[in-house]
């Protein structure tokens, strides 16, 4: 296997980095799931997923967009007084969180944790091929929800729209599939051009209802074309 290269960037493109993963050493990379209170405060998110790699795999650069911009103004760092051994880097213009580095131990000092969200979309998809994500046998065309002591009402709509790309993260949706977070909302099926295919799943759960049979406890989501939905709605309004 050849060396695998991952690319990352902040939202405005001023900060960019690459991760060179040597063949035969992929096992040295790992994903870290950080939902500590410190991480929640810094990222304003319930949890942050980091890609932890050896420091010598990582190379970064800054790209000024105006003459008065410097490396220090583009790539900013923050050290919390409550965690003085940890330094987090972010873009000084768009605010994207890029990395976290700590020197609490010698091993920590030799690694850097990069936010998975700052990786390019296509490189995020490569994480599964590298064995860093759990596998899944499910497909995007059909999803099955299994309930033990609950009933559900499910409505799924698929439609084609022409708008800027608003892609979900399929690798993350696979991780949270069949969890409470995964049942809350899913968005997938985006394309790289301006045509986007969006699937919304709205699930209503009722606690305490027993599912006596497979037909009641297993609900398979179906998809309808937007044209069919419009026709059905028009018929209802006309009646």
C-alpha positions in Angstrom: 0.0 0.0 0.0 1.3 3.4 -1.0 1.5 6.4 1.4 -1.9 7.8 2.0 -2.3 11.6 2.0 -5.1 13.4 3.8 -5.9 17.1 3.3 -7.5 19.6 5.6 -8.4 23.2 5.6 -10.3 25.9 7.6 -13.5 27.2 6.1 -11.9 30.3 4.5 -8.9 28.4 3.1 -6.3 30.4 4.8 -5.1 27.5 6.9 -4.3 24.2 5.1 -2.6 21.1 6.1 -1.6 17.6 4.9 -1.2 14.3 6.7 1.2 11.8 5.2 0.4 8.3 6.4 3.2 5.9 5.6 2.3 2.5 4.3 2.5 -0.2 7.0 2.0 2.3 9.8 -1.7 3.1 9.5 -2.4 1.6 12.9 -0.6 4.5 14.6 -3.5 6.8 13.6 -6.7 6.7 15.7 -9.9 8.5 16.2 -10.6 10.2 19.5 -14.1 11.1 20.7 -14.0 14.1 23.0 -17.1 15.1 24.9 -15.5 16.6 27.9 -16.8 19.8 29.3 -13.6 21.6 28.2 -14.1 20.4 24.6 -17.8 21.4 24.6 -17.0 24.9 25.7 -14.2 25.4 23.2 -16.1 23.9 20.2 -19.7 24.9 21.1 -20.6 21.3 20.2 -21.7 18.3 22.3 -18.7 16.3 21.1 -15.7 16.7 18.8 -14.0 13.9 16.9 -10.2 14.1 16.4 -7.8 12.2 14.2 -4.7 11.6 16.3 -1.5 11.1 14.3 2.2 11.3 14.9 3.4 14.9 14.8 6.0 14.2 12.0 3.1 13.1 9.7 1.6 16.6 9.9 2.5 19.6 7.8 0.6 22.9 7.8 0.8 26.2 5.9 -1.0 29.6 5.9 -2.2 31.5 2.8 -2.8 35.3 3.2 -5.7 36.8 1.2 -4.8 40.4 1.9 -1.3 42.1 2.3 -1.8 42.9 6.0 -2.4 39.3 7.0 0.4 37.4 8.7 0.9 33.8 9.8 0.2 34.8 13.4 -3.0 36.5 12.5 -4.1 33.6 10.3 -3.2 30.7 12.6 -4.2 31.5 16.2 -3.8 29.4 19.3 -5.5 29.3 22.6 -4.3 27.8 26.0 -7.0 27.6 28.7 -5.9 28.5 32.2 -7.6 25.3 33.3 -5.6 23.1 30.9 -2.2 24.9 30.6 -0.5 21.9 28.9 -3.0 21.8 25.9 -2.8 24.2 23.0 -5.6 24.4 20.5 -5.2 26.1 17.1 -7.9 27.8 15.1 -8.3 30.2 12.2 -8.0 33.8 13.2 -10.5 34.8 10.5 -13.2 32.2 10.1 -12.8 30.6 13.5 -12.5 27.0 12.4 -11.0 24.8 15.1 -8.1 22.9 13.5 -6.0 20.9 16.1 -5.3 20.2 19.7 -1.8 19.4 21.0 -0.8 18.6 24.6 2.4 17.8 26.3 1.0 16.1 29.4 3.1 13.0 28.5 6.0 12.4 26.2 3.7 10.3 23.9 1.1 13.0 23.8 3.8 15.6 22.8 4.8 13.4 19.8 1.2 13.4 18.5 -1.3 15.9 17.3 -5.1 15.7 17.3 -6.7 17.1 14.2 -10.5 17.9 14.0 -12.1 15.4 11.6 -14.5 18.1 10.5 -11.6 20.2 9.1 -10.6 17.3 6.7 -11.8 17.6 3.1 -15.1 15.7 2.5 -13.4 13.1 0.2 -10.7 12.5 2.8 -13.2 12.0 5.5 -14.7 9.3 3.4 -11.2 7.6 3.2 -11.2 7.1 7.0 -13.4 4.1 6.6 -11.1 2.6 3.9 -8.2 3.0 6.3 -10.0 1.0 9.0 -10.5 3.9 11.3 -14.3 3.7 11.2 -16.7 0.8 12.0 -18.0 -1.0 9.0 -21.7 -1.1 8.0 -23.7 -3.4 5.8 -26.6 -1.0 5.3 -27.2 1.0 2.2 -28.4 4.5 1.5 -31.5 3.2 -0.4 -33.0 1.3 2.5 -32.8 1.7 6.3 -34.4 -0.6 8.8 -35.3 0.4 12.3 -35.9 -2.3 15.0 -37.8 -1.6 18.2 -38.2 -3.9 21.2 -40.9 -2.2 23.3 -41.9 0.9 21.2 -43.8 1.7 18.1 -42.9 4.2 15.5 -44.5 6.3 12.8 -42.0 7.1 10.0 -42.2 9.4 7.0 -39.5 9.7 4.4 -39.3 12.1 1.5 -36.6 12.2 -1.3 -36.4 15.2 -3.6 -34.1 16.8 -6.1 -33.1 20.4 -5.7 -30.7 22.8 -7.4 -28.8 24.6 -4.7 -25.3 24.8 -3.3 -24.0 21.5 -1.9 -25.3 20.7 1.6 -23.9 17.3 2.1 -24.2 15.3 5.3 -21.3 13.2 6.6 -22.1 9.6 5.7 -19.3 8.2 7.8 -20.8 9.9 10.9 -24.3 8.8 10.1 -23.1 5.2 9.9 -21.6 5.6 13.4 -24.8 6.9 15.0 -27.2 4.7 13.0 -29.9 3.1 15.2 -29.0 5.4 18.1 -31.2 8.2 19.5 -29.0 10.7 17.7 -29.2 8.8 14.4 -33.0 8.6 14.6 -33.4 12.3 15.2 -32.4 13.4 11.7 -30.4 12.2 8.7 -29.3 14.0 5.6 -27.4 12.1 2.9 -27.0 11.5 -0.9 -25.4 14.8 -1.9 -23.4 15.1 -5.1 -20.4 17.2 -5.9 -22.2 19.3 -8.5 -25.1 21.7 -7.8 -27.7 18.9 -7.8 -28.3 17.7 -4.3 -30.4 14.7 -3.3 -31.6 15.0 0.3 -33.4 12.4 2.4 -35.2 13.5 5.5 -36.3 10.9 8.0 -38.8 12.0 10.6 -39.4 9.4 13.3 -42.0 9.6 16.1 -41.4 7.2 19.0 -44.0 6.2 21.5 -42.6 4.6 24.7 -44.3 1.6 26.3 -46.0 0.1 23.3 -45.2 -3.5 22.7 -44.3 -4.8 19.3 -45.9 -8.3 19.1 -44.6 -9.3 15.6 -41.9 -8.6 13.2 -44.2 -6.5 11.1 -44.9 -4.1 14.0 -41.4 -4.0 15.4 -39.6 -3.6 12.1 -40.3 -0.6 9.9 -38.6 -0.2 6.5 -38.3 3.4 5.3 -39.6 4.1 1.8 -38.9 7.0 -0.6 -41.3 8.9 -2.8 -40.5 11.2 -5.6 -41.3 14.9 -4.9 -43.8 14.8 -7.7 -45.8 12.0 -6.1 -45.9 14.0 -2.8 -47.2 17.1 -4.6 -49.9 15.2 -6.4 -51.0 13.6 -3.1 -51.1 17.0 -1.3 -53.1 18.6 -4.2 -55.7 15.8 -4.1 -56.1 16.3 -0.4 -56.6 20.0 -0.7 -59.0 19.6 -3.5 -61.1 17.2 -1.5 
